Amino acid sequence: MNDKIKIEIQHFRGCPNSPEMIHRVKEAIKGSEEKIEYNEVLVESNELAEKLKFRGSPTVLINGEDIEGREEPESASLNCRVYENGLPSTDEIRKKILSVN
């Protein structure tokens, strides 16, 4: 039985917020790596964006659910994601991850 929490970051090269979001997520999971399955997905085409129902770069999914609860778009494309209150902090990310346990 696999009880690991699955964390996926979807992003594309050139997105100015991707490196910072990746850093924050990695900081948030430090010390819990044995309980977490971490994956980065590089979205490089509109076709892949459509297949993944890409919400914009960077998107963090925890067990397949968007970190902010954003729904899958009807039509997806390569675009940057705007977070209403800015990128989630490391602590906010950690709390979201812990809330799935």
TAWO-V368269 format. One record per residue. RES is the residue in one small letter. OMEGA is omega as a letter, one per 40 degrees, with the letter a starting at -180 (none if undefined). Layout:
BEGIN
res:RES omega:OMEGA
res:RES omega:OMEGA
END
This chain:
BEGIN
res:m omega:a
res:n omega:a
res:d omega:a
res:k omega:i
res:i omega:a
res:k omega:i
res:i omega:a
res:e omega:i
res:i omega:i
res:q omega:a
res:h omega:i
res:f omega:i
res:r omega:i
res:g omega:i
res:c omega:a
res:p omega:a
res:n omega:a
res:s omega:a
res:p omega:a
res:e omega:i
res:m omega:i
res:i omega:i
res:h omega:a
res:r omega:i
res:v omega:i
res:k omega:i
res:e omega:a
res:a omega:a
res:i omega:i
res:k omega:i
res:g omega:a
res:s omega:a
res:e omega:a
res:e omega:a
res:k omega:a
res:i omega:i
res:e omega:a
res:y omega:a
res:n omega:i
res:e omega:i
res:v omega:i
res:l omega:a
res:v omega:a
res:e omega:a
res:s omega:i
res:n omega:i
res:e omega:i
res:l omega:i
res:a omega:i
res:e omega:a
res:k omega:a
res:l omega:a
res:k omega:a
res:f omega:a
res:r omega:a
res:g omega:a
res:s omega:e
res:p omega:i
res:t omega:i
res:v omega:i
res:l omega:i
res:i omega:a
res:n omega:i
res:g omega:a
res:e omega:i
res:d omega:a
res:i omega:i
res:e omega:a
res:g omega:i
res:r omega:i
res:e omega:i
res:e omega:i
res:p omega:i
res:e omega:i
res:s omega:a
res:a omega:i
res:s omega:i
res:l omega:i
res:n omega:i
res:c omega:i
res:r omega:i
res:v omega:i
res:y omega:a
res:e omega:a
res:n omega:a
res:g omega:i
res:l omega:i
res:p omega:i
res:s omega:i
res:t omega:i
res:d omega:i
res:e omega:i
res:i omega:a
res:r omega:a
res:k omega:i
res:k omega:a
res:i omega:a
res:l omega:a
res:s omega:i
res:v omega:i
res:n omega:none
END
